[in-house]
C-alpha cells in the first residue's frame, strides 16, 4: 500500500480529512474585534498599579539594597582571598613542568608529580567553587555583571 494512501486511510479512520496536514488559516482581527473586547481590557492587568512604590533610594541601589560600590569591594576582597591560592597553583604548575623535564624521570613524572597534580586540581577546584559561590550570590542579589570586574 503506498504511503500517501496509507496516510489518507489513517486520517479517515481518525475522523480527519486528508488535507488536515495543510496550514490552517490565521485568524484576522479587525478594529470591530478590538472594540468588542475593549470593555474587558482592565481584566488583563494593563491598568493595575503596584501596592506601594519603592523608595527612590532603593531604586538607585538596586532591588536588594546593594549598589555598585559594595559589589566592587566584594569582588576585590574575593580576588585578594584567592591570590595566594592562585600563586600556589602557579608554583605547582612550574614544579610539575620541571619534574617532567628531568631526563631521568619516567614519562608520567612519577608518584611525586602525580601527588603535585592532585594538589593542583584541588587548588583549582577551591578557586572555581569560591568564584562560583560569589557569582551566584551576586546574581541572586541582582548585581550587574560589570560591577564584579
C-alpha positions as CSV (number, residue, x, y, z in Angstrom):
1,X,0.0,0.0,0.0
2,X,1.6,3.4,-1.0
3,X,2.4,5.7,1.9
4,X,0.1,8.5,0.7
5,X,-2.9,6.1,0.5
6,X,-2.0,4.8,4.0
7,X,-1.9,8.3,5.4
8,X,-5.3,9.0,3.9
9,X,-6.8,5.8,5.3
10,X,-5.3,6.5,8.8
11,X,-6.6,10.1,8.6
12,X,-10.1,8.9,7.6
13,X,-10.1,6.4,10.4
14,X,-9.2,9.1,12.9
15,X,-12.1,11.3,11.6
16,X,-9.8,13.8,9.9
17,X,-9.7,14.7,6.3
18,X,-6.6,14.1,4.3
19,X,-6.0,17.8,3.9
20,X,-5.6,18.4,7.7
21,X,-1.8,18.5,7.3
22,X,-2.1,21.7,5.3
23,X,-1.8,25.1,7.1
24,X,-4.9,26.4,8.7
25,X,-5.9,30.0,8.0
26,X,-4.6,32.5,10.5
27,X,-7.5,34.5,12.2
28,X,-7.8,38.1,11.0
29,X,-8.6,40.6,13.8
30,X,-10.2,43.9,12.9
31,X,-11.0,47.1,14.7
32,X,-14.5,45.8,15.2
33,X,-13.0,42.9,17.2
34,X,-10.9,45.2,19.3
35,X,-14.0,47.4,20.1
36,X,-15.9,44.3,21.1
37,X,-13.2,43.2,23.7
38,X,-12.3,46.7,24.9
39,X,-14.7,46.6,27.9
40,X,-12.7,43.6,29.2
41,X,-9.3,45.4,28.9
42,X,-8.8,46.0,32.6
43,X,-9.1,42.3,33.3
44,X,-5.7,41.8,31.7
45,X,-4.0,43.9,34.4
46,X,-3.0,46.6,31.9
47,X,-4.2,49.4,34.3
48,X,-3.1,47.8,37.6
49,X,-1.0,49.8,40.0
50,X,1.6,48.4,42.4
51,X,0.5,48.4,46.1
52,X,3.4,50.6,47.1
53,X,6.1,52.3,45.0
54,X,9.7,51.6,46.0
55,X,11.6,54.3,47.7
56,X,13.8,56.4,45.3
57,X,17.0,55.5,47.1
58,X,16.1,51.8,46.9
59,X,15.7,52.1,43.2
60,X,19.1,53.7,42.9
61,X,20.7,51.0,44.9
62,X,19.1,48.1,43.1
63,X,16.3,45.8,44.3
64,X,18.1,44.3,47.3
65,X,19.9,47.4,48.6
66,X,23.5,46.7,47.4
67,X,24.9,49.0,44.9
68,X,27.9,49.1,42.6
69,X,30.5,50.3,45.3
70,X,29.5,47.3,47.5
71,X,29.9,44.7,44.7
72,X,33.2,46.2,43.5
73,X,34.6,45.9,47.1
74,X,33.3,42.4,47.4
75,X,34.9,41.4,44.1
76,X,38.2,43.0,45.3
77,X,38.0,41.1,48.5
78,X,37.5,37.8,46.7
79,X,40.4,38.4,44.4
80,X,42.6,39.2,47.5
81,X,41.5,36.0,49.2
82,X,42.2,33.9,46.0
83,X,45.5,35.5,45.2
84,X,47.6,33.1,47.5
85,X,45.7,30.1,46.1
86,X,46.4,31.2,42.5
87,X,50.1,31.8,43.4
88,X,50.4,28.3,44.9
89,X,48.8,26.8,41.9
90,X,51.2,28.6,39.6
91,X,54.2,27.3,41.7
92,X,52.8,23.8,41.5
93,X,52.5,24.0,37.7
94,X,56.1,25.1,37.5
95,X,57.3,22.3,39.7
96,X,55.4,19.7,37.7
97,X,56.8,21.0,34.5
98,X,60.4,21.0,35.9
99,X,59.9,17.4,37.1
100,X,58.7,16.3,33.7
101,X,61.7,17.9,32.0
102,X,64.2,15.9,34.1
103,X,65.9,13.4,31.8
104,X,65.8,10.5,34.3
105,X,62.2,11.0,35.2
106,X,59.7,8.4,33.8
107,X,57.2,9.6,31.1
108,X,54.4,10.2,33.6
109,X,56.7,12.0,36.0
110,X,56.5,9.5,38.9
111,X,54.4,9.4,42.1
112,X,55.7,12.8,43.2
113,X,54.3,14.5,40.1
114,X,51.0,12.7,40.5
115,X,50.7,14.0,44.1
116,X,51.5,17.5,42.9
117,X,48.9,17.2,40.2
118,X,46.3,16.1,42.7
119,X,47.1,19.1,44.9
120,X,46.9,21.4,41.8
121,X,43.5,20.0,40.9
122,X,42.3,20.5,44.5
123,X,43.5,24.1,44.5
124,X,41.9,24.9,41.1
125,X,38.6,23.4,42.4
126,X,38.7,25.5,45.5
127,X,39.2,28.6,43.4
128,X,36.4,27.7,41.0
129,X,34.0,27.0,43.9
130,X,34.7,30.3,45.6
131,X,34.2,32.2,42.3
132,X,31.1,30.3,41.6
133,X,29.6,30.9,45.0
134,X,30.3,34.6,44.7
135,X,28.8,34.9,41.2
136,X,25.7,33.0,42.3
137,X,25.3,35.3,45.3
138,X,25.7,38.4,43.1
139,X,23.3,37.0,40.6
140,X,20.7,36.3,43.2
141,X,21.1,39.8,44.6
142,X,20.8,41.3,41.1
143,X,24.3,42.8,40.9
144,X,25.2,44.0,37.5
145,X,27.9,41.8,35.8
146,X,30.1,44.8,35.2
147,X,30.3,45.6,38.9
148,X,32.1,42.3,39.5
149,X,35.1,43.0,37.2
